[in-house]
Amino acid sequence: MQIAPLETSLGWYVSDVQDTLNDLAVSDTVRRIWRKDYTVWRPEPEQIIDRLGWLTVFDCMYEQLGVMQSFSQQIKDALFRHVVLLGFGGSSLGAEVLRQTFGSTSGYPKLIILDSTLPETIKSITGSIDPAHTLFLVSSKSGTTSEPLLLFRYFWALVEKAVGKGKAGKNFVAITDAGTHLARLAEERQFRHIFANPSDVGGRYSVLSYFGLVPGILMGFDARRLLERAEGMKKRCAPDASPADNEGAWLGACLGTLALKGRDKLTLVASTSVRSFGLWVEQLIAESTGKEGKGIIPVAGEPLVDPNCYGNDRLFVYLRLRTDENYATDNAIKAIKAFGHPVIVLEMSDEYDLGAEFFRWEFATAVAGAVLGIHPFNQPNVQQAKDATEHHLKEFSTLSEYLPSLEGTGLLRDLLTRAGRNRYLAVMAYLPQTPAIDAALTELRRKILERHHVATTLGYGPRFLHSTGQIHKGGPNTGLFLQLTAKSTVEVTIPDLPYTFGNVVDAQALGDREALKANGRDVASVRLPAPDVASVEQLFAEVC
């Protein structure tokens, strides 16, 4: 059974968006973006002029398709069974979307994304692979991101033990900018290959560069087809189109305008086959717009409920794949629209239209940044949590003492007493991401939404530190932050370092808690009895 085709409805905000589009036309914003004019966002060029390479990265990637495909065939012929990507944030989220959407083609290695320092997760992946027949992608734009470098230490030792000293480099590949610490390390250790990414492509805008394409090609998907779809969207965002007819600029105008009007909870709903797209959008929107007390809060993966439960701070965007079974979601969106919430519907013909959506959202985010009056290419608050983490680990190394206590500092029920108009609850779970824990945390979000009518987000630590961590600290001070930690059930040592991965996780949780509090955020830290479903379900009683 089918319902009538779904259409975009901006409700009361049509004239506001039109005013923004007119302003963008008068200021010639779209043409200036294509000219890489930094004054669209700031009077100074720092971290802008060298971050706009995503506009033209297709040219380089088309030229390198043959190299990437030849490398993929080499890995296939060498009988590697797994490819494990060690990366965080923009270095892994695009690849994760491709992995979940396409999976590995028959005969190609299975792609695994490791963007966690949790000992349970590391142990689980270690037990599922044969190090001698696994290719490790060490992925970091800066080449100094601590987590992938720590994971590299661990897996290098495993591979060296399996294949012998002097041979481990053949199991490693670096994806990084030219001349970084990681690039030098890769040369010293004789990695199989170094993919030097264009340096003017920022991490969260890098999905259509080596960071997304190399992992995808290694699992056998059609990168040319993806790039062709992206190229098509690029043409539909061209400088000669008016902002109203420019698909990226129009979306950016909607996002920015409605956020300024109080509809700053961007709620992404997606068809089942492309649901993971929300992971990538979360980082793009959160890190790009969440600063200077402003921002658009991305809400992904939230269960759909009765429209009456949503506040008037919502904008819904429905990414609809035509070939999916969408009946239930279509009806839910139809009810949300009938209730009066603004809804934007973006249609995809098949999964490869993700290429078009990647570019559309990149362009839209750049435009939304101009509308909001912020710098969409930096991430000034991310470093706060990193610095606090490094401080704790340095103290631990120097003094050989235990890290400060991670015991709980609040209750969920107390946090929820502060729930109210325009607020949102961010669940920050330093727990293994398993289907059972996913389901339990989704149910927790549903209960909170239905009872307290506030938007909810979910991030697994430490992944979210490289994703939504920026907006948590630099965006609007409307968040309620629930930090969930638990004592590790296993331990994993790090070669030649005095601390373990369990220590690293604790230091990251502590550092993030301190950074949130330093920015005046409402935080409750709950230490669960164990990292399991039963412990999460104990929180259900606190919702009411």
Secondary structure, DSSP 8 states (H G I E B T S, - for coil): --------B-GGGHHHHHHHHHHHHHTTHHHHHHTT-GGGT-SS-TTTTTS-GGGTHHHHHHHHHHHHHHHHHHHHHTT--EEEEE--GGGTHHHHHHHHHH---TTS-EEEEE----HHHHHHHHHHS-GGGEEEEEE-SSS--HHHHHHHHHHHHHHHHHH-TT-GGGGEEEEEETTSHHHHHHHHTT-SEEEEE-TTS-GGG-TTSHHHHHHHHHTT--HHHHHHHHHHHHHHT-TTS-GGG-HHHHHHHHHHHHHHTT--EEEEEE-GGGTTHHHHHHHHHHHHH-BTTB--EEEES-----GGGS-TTEEEEEEEETTS--HHHHHHHHHHHHHT--EEEEEESSGGGHHHHHHHHHHHHHHHHHHHTS-TT--TTHHHHHHHHHHHHHHHHHH------------HHHHHTT--TT-EEEEEE-S---HHHHHHHHHHHHHHHHHH--EEEEEETTGGGGTTHHHHHHS-TTEEEEEEEE--SS--B-TT-SSBHHHHHHHHHHHHHHHHHHTT-EEEEEEESSSSHHHHHTTHHHH-
